[in-house]
């Protein structure tokens, strides 16, 4: 029987302490090095609005982005349906990334794009083997969403994702022109490292202004407090009754007949969803300022109330709904 050297014995002991995942990662890294898989030489993040897309430059000069980063930029965090779609497609042998998983996008994804930007790229990031996509996948994915929208193929709840793709596409084009000028003039050698990011940020702030949320987080935080619900600022999930309460304390008190008109022009579909938010139908010169002023007052009443019933009594006195009697304030 061959005796083990102290080094090999130590190596075996260390290996036995590793988890299956750690051993698998080490094996992948060794295989990657053996087969000449490219390695990340530079790493960073592209900041788009509130989203950060991890990116890297490989030793072969290729620029790559992560799937999760692109998914968050296009779809946001609520992508459970897309995850289920991707899983079923992977089982069928179609490696479609999460941000293009919806079935309604399938007719607009060409084989050329599948073989190009949508081909996964494996690379080494330190000791980890990472799967990403060529950076050109971001404008390619945006274009697929826009083509599907222009063809009328998207569902109502997917229109907002296409709007996001539209803004991203124009923002990237805007920065791209600036980068070309800098490269042609040699200015790229002296510009600040974050100059292009600052240009993109300024563009996105302007473009997203029309889509900015009109209801501050504090509105929902106070509502949850008064109703005795647990509030998680990191979650966008809310009880279905929140919409009814919002209509009650906000829209029904803005102007006579406004709720009926909003229901007429922005009705719910068969699934109970609306194509757009009610506030997107308000006019910029009168509607939105009135909404902002009313919400500010509502939040003030919420802060001053100990429970939901106290809040409603104060609100009914200050901003009664048409046709409702005003209850007397009691000690």
C-alpha positions in Angstrom: 0.0 0.0 0.0 1.4 3.4 -1.0 1.9 5.9 1.8 0.4 9.3 1.4 2.7 12.3 1.6 2.0 14.9 4.2 1.0 17.4 1.5 -1.5 15.0 -0.2 -2.9 14.0 3.2 -3.4 17.7 4.1 -5.1 18.3 0.7 -7.5 15.4 1.2 -8.3 16.6 4.7 -9.1 20.1 3.3 -11.2 18.7 0.5 -13.3 16.6 2.9 -14.2 19.9 4.8 -15.6 21.5 1.6 -19.3 21.5 0.9 -20.5 19.9 -2.4 -21.1 23.4 -3.8 -17.5 24.5 -3.0 -16.0 21.3 -4.5 -18.1 21.9 -7.6 -17.0 25.5 -7.9 -13.3 24.5 -7.6 -13.8 21.8 -10.2 -15.4 24.3 -12.6 -12.6 26.8 -12.1 -10.0 24.1 -12.8 -11.9 23.0 -15.9 -12.2 26.7 -17.1 -8.5 27.2 -16.7 -7.7 24.0 -18.5 -10.0 24.8 -21.5 -8.8 28.4 -21.8 -12.0 30.2 -20.6 -11.5 34.0 -20.6 -10.9 35.7 -17.3 -12.3 39.1 -16.1 -9.6 41.7 -15.9 -11.8 44.7 -15.0 -15.1 44.8 -13.1 -17.7 47.4 -12.4 -21.4 48.3 -12.4 -23.6 50.2 -14.9 -26.0 52.3 -12.9 -29.4 52.8 -14.6 -31.9 54.6 -12.4 -32.1 52.5 -9.2 -30.7 49.5 -10.9 -27.1 48.3 -11.0 -25.9 46.0 -13.7 -22.7 44.2 -12.8 -20.3 44.2 -15.8 -16.8 43.1 -16.7 -14.2 43.3 -19.4 -12.5 39.9 -20.2 -8.9 39.3 -21.1 -10.0 38.8 -24.7 -11.5 42.3 -24.8 -15.1 41.2 -24.6 -17.6 43.3 -22.5 -20.1 41.3 -20.6 -23.2 41.9 -18.4 -24.9 39.7 -15.9 -28.4 38.2 -16.5 -29.8 39.3 -13.1 -28.7 42.9 -13.7 -30.3 43.1 -17.1 -33.5 41.5 -15.8 -33.8 44.0 -13.0 -33.2 46.9 -15.4 -36.0 45.7 -17.8 -38.4 43.9 -15.6 -37.8 45.0 -12.1 -37.8 42.6 -9.2 -41.2 41.1 -9.8 -40.2 38.5 -12.3 -41.7 35.3 -10.9 -43.7 34.6 -14.1 -40.6 35.0 -16.2 -38.6 32.7 -14.0 -41.2 30.0 -14.4 -41.2 30.6 -18.2 -37.5 30.4 -18.4 -37.4 27.1 -16.3 -39.9 25.5 -18.7 -37.9 26.7 -21.7 -34.6 25.5 -20.3 -36.2 22.0 -19.8 -37.2 22.2 -23.5 -33.6 23.0 -24.5 -34.1 26.7 -25.3 -31.6 28.8 -23.2 -33.6 32.1 -23.3 -32.5 34.6 -20.6 -34.9 35.7 -18.0 -35.4 39.2 -19.4 -36.8 37.7 -22.7 -38.6 34.7 -21.2 -42.3 35.9 -21.9 -43.8 33.8 -24.6 -45.1 36.9 -26.5 -41.5 37.9 -27.2 -40.6 34.6 -28.9 -41.7 35.6 -32.5 -39.4 38.6 -32.3 -36.2 36.8 -31.3 -34.3 35.9 -34.4 -31.8 33.0 -34.7 -29.1 35.6 -35.5 -29.7 37.2 -32.1 -29.9 33.8 -30.4 -26.5 32.9 -31.8 -25.0 36.4 -31.1 -25.8 38.5 -28.1 -28.0 35.9 -26.5 -25.3 33.2 -26.5 -24.2 32.8 -22.9 -20.6 33.7 -22.1 -18.7 31.8 -19.4 -15.7 33.5 -17.8 -13.6 33.4 -14.7 -14.2 36.0 -12.0 -11.5 35.4 -9.5 -12.0 31.7 -8.5 -15.7 31.7 -9.7 -17.0 30.6 -13.1 -19.6 33.1 -14.1 -22.2 33.1 -16.9 -23.0 36.4 -18.5 -23.9 37.9 -21.9 -22.2 40.1 -24.3 -22.9 43.7 -23.5 -24.6 44.2 -26.8 -27.4 42.1 -25.4 -28.9 45.1 -23.6 -29.9 47.2 -26.7 -30.8 43.9 -28.5 -33.2 43.0 -25.7 -34.7 46.5 -25.7 -35.3 46.3 -29.4 -37.1 42.9 -29.0 -39.4 44.4 -26.4 -40.1 47.5 -28.6 -40.8 45.4 -31.7 -43.3 43.3 -29.7 -45.0 46.5 -28.4 -45.2 48.1 -31.9 -46.8 44.9 -33.2 -49.4 45.0 -30.5 -48.3 41.6 -29.2 -47.8 42.5 -25.5 -50.3 42.1 -22.7 -51.5 45.2 -20.9 -49.3 44.6 -17.9 -46.2 44.2 -20.2 -46.6 47.7 -21.8 -44.8 49.3 -18.9 -41.8 47.0 -19.4 -41.7 48.1 -23.1 -41.8 51.7 -21.9 -38.8 50.9 -19.7 -37.0 49.4 -22.7 -37.7 52.5 -24.8 -36.2 54.8 -22.2 -33.2 52.5 -21.7 -32.6 52.3 -25.5 -32.7 56.1 -26.0 -30.5 56.6 -22.9 -27.9 54.2 -24.2 -28.0 55.8 -27.7 -27.6 59.3 -26.1 -24.5 58.2 -24.2 -23.1 56.3 -27.2 -23.0 59.4 -29.3 -21.1 61.3 -26.6 -18.6 58.3 -26.3 -18.0 58.4 -30.0 -17.2 62.1 -30.0 -14.9 61.6 -27.1 -13.1 58.8 -28.8 -12.8 60.7 -32.1 -11.3 63.8 -30.4 -9.1 62.0 -27.9 -11.1 63.5 -25.0 -11.7 60.0 -23.6 -8.1 60.1 -22.3 -8.8 63.0 -20.0 -12.5 62.8 -19.1 -13.5 61.7 -15.6 -14.1 58.0 -15.2 -17.8 58.6 -14.3 -18.5 61.3 -16.9 -20.6 59.0 -19.2 -22.4 57.7 -16.1 -23.3 61.3 -15.2 -24.7 61.9 -18.7 -26.8 58.8 -18.5 -28.1 59.7 -15.0 -29.2 63.1 -16.2 -31.0 61.7 -19.2 -32.8 59.1 -17.2 -33.9 61.6 -14.5 -35.6 63.6 -17.3 -37.1 60.6 -19.1 -38.4 58.8 -16.0 -39.9 62.0 -14.6 -43.2 61.3 -16.4 -43.3 57.8 -14.9 -42.2 58.8 -11.4 -44.4 57.4 -8.7 -46.9 60.1 -7.6 -47.6 58.3 -4.2 -44.7 58.7 -1.8 -43.6 55.6 0.2 -44.8 57.4 3.3 -48.4 57.3 2.1 -48.3 53.5 2.1 -46.2 53.3 5.3 -48.7 55.4 7.2 -51.6 53.4 5.7 -50.1 50.2 6.9 -49.5 51.6 10.3 -53.1 52.8 10.7 -54.4 49.4 9.5 -52.0 47.5 11.8 -50.3 45.7 8.9 -46.6 44.9 8.8 -44.7 47.2 6.4 -41.7 46.1 4.4 -40.1 49.0 2.5 -38.2 46.6 0.3 -41.3 44.8 -1.0 -43.7 46.1 -3.7 -46.4 43.6 -2.8 -49.5 45.2 -1.2 -52.9 43.8 -0.1 -55.4 44.1 -2.9 -57.6 46.3 -0.8 -55.0 49.0 -0.9 -56.3 50.1 -4.3 -59.8 50.6 -2.9 -58.5 52.5 0.0 -56.5 54.8 -2.3 -59.5 55.5 -4.4 -61.5 56.3 -1.3 -59.0 58.7 0.4 -57.6 60.3 -2.7 -59.4 60.1 -6.0 -63.0 60.3 -4.7 -62.0 63.6 -2.9 -60.2 65.3 -5.7 -63.1 66.5 -7.8 -66.8 65.4 -8.4 -67.1 62.6 -10.9 -63.4 62.0 -11.3 -63.5 58.4 -10.2 -66.3 57.6 -12.7 -64.4 59.2 -15.5 -61.1 57.4 -14.6 -63.0 54.1 -14.5 -64.4 54.8 -18.0 -61.1 55.7 -19.7 -58.9 53.4 -17.7 -61.0 50.3 -17.0 -59.8 46.9 -15.6 -59.2 44.0 -17.9 -60.5 40.5 -17.5 -57.7 39.8 -15.0 -58.6 42.7 -12.8 -55.6 44.8 -13.9 -55.5 48.3 -15.5 -53.5 49.2 -18.5 -52.0 52.2 -16.8 -52.0 54.0 -13.4 -55.0 56.3 -12.7 -52.6 59.3 -12.1 -51.2 59.0 -15.6 -54.5 60.3 -16.9 -54.4 63.5 -14.9 -53.4 66.7 -16.6 -49.9 68.1 -16.0 -51.0 71.7 -15.4 -54.0 71.0 -13.1 -54.4 67.3 -12.3 -50.9 66.4 -11.0 -50.5 69.6 -8.9 -53.9 69.0 -7.3 -53.0 65.3 -6.6 -49.7 66.2 -5.0 -51.3 68.8 -2.8 -54.1 66.4 -1.7 -51.6 63.5 -1.0 -49.5 65.9 1.1 -52.6 66.8 3.2 -53.7 63.2 3.5 -50.3 62.2 4.8 -50.5 65.0 7.4 -53.9 63.6 8.6 -52.4 60.1 8.7 -49.5 61.2 10.9 -51.9 62.9 13.3 -54.2 59.8 13.7 -53.8 56.8 16.0 -55.9 54.4 13.9 -57.7 54.2 10.5 -61.1 55.3 11.9 -59.6 58.4 13.4 -57.9 59.2 10.1 -61.1 58.8 8.1 -63.1 61.0 10.5 -60.5 63.8 10.1 -60.4 63.3 6.3 -64.2 63.3 6.0 -64.4 66.6 7.7 -61.6 68.3 5.7 -62.2 66.6 2.3 -65.7 65.1 2.2 -66.8 63.0 -0.7 -69.6 64.3 -2.8 -73.0 63.2 -1.4 -71.5 62.2 2.0 -72.5 63.8 5.2 -69.7 65.2 7.5 -69.6 63.5 10.9 -69.1 65.7 13.9 -65.7 65.6 15.5 -66.0 64.2 19.0 -63.7 64.7 22.0 
